[in-house]
Amino acid sequence: MNLGAILHLNGKLKEAEENYLLALQLKPDDVITQSNLRKLWNIMEKQGLKTSKT
């Protein structure tokens, strides 16, 4: 999750998404990771980037 957050803050959105999803495989109920992923998806959608949820 921390790696995903660092990548997210540094604009590496696709890599951040991959790391958040991996973190959720390891700990599916982590609300912080879930929240970060939702925020990331909102940013990606606004930029016209494809997300794994679409």
N, C-alpha and C positions, 0 to 999 in steps of 0.2 A: 504494500500500500504506500509506503514512504517513497519508493522509487517512482511509482505512478504520480504521486504528488509533485515530486521534483521535476519530472518530465512535463507535467501539466503546467507548472509555473514557468518553465523554460520554453513553452510553445511547441513542444514535441507531442502533439495531441494524439496521434495514432499510437505512438509508443506508450503514452500514458494510459490510453484505453486498454491496451493489451495487458499492462501490468495491473490495472485495477481489476480487470476480469480474472486474471490469474489469482490475485489476492482473494477475490470472492469465491473462487473454487476452493481455496484453503480454509476460508472462514466466511461462509455464506451470509451469516447474520450480522456482519460488521456494518453498523449503520453509518459510520464515518466514510468508509469506502463506498458504500451505496450512494451516499450524498455527493461525494466527490465525483463519482461516475455520472450521476445525473447532471451536475453542473458542467462537466466536461462535454457531455452529449449536447447540452444546450449551446455551448460555444461552437462545437463542431457543426451543428445544424445551421447556426447563424452564418458560418463561414462557407456553407455549402459542401461540407465534407461528409462523406459517407460514414455512418457509424455501424457498429455490429448489431445494433437493435433494429436497423432499417433494412 
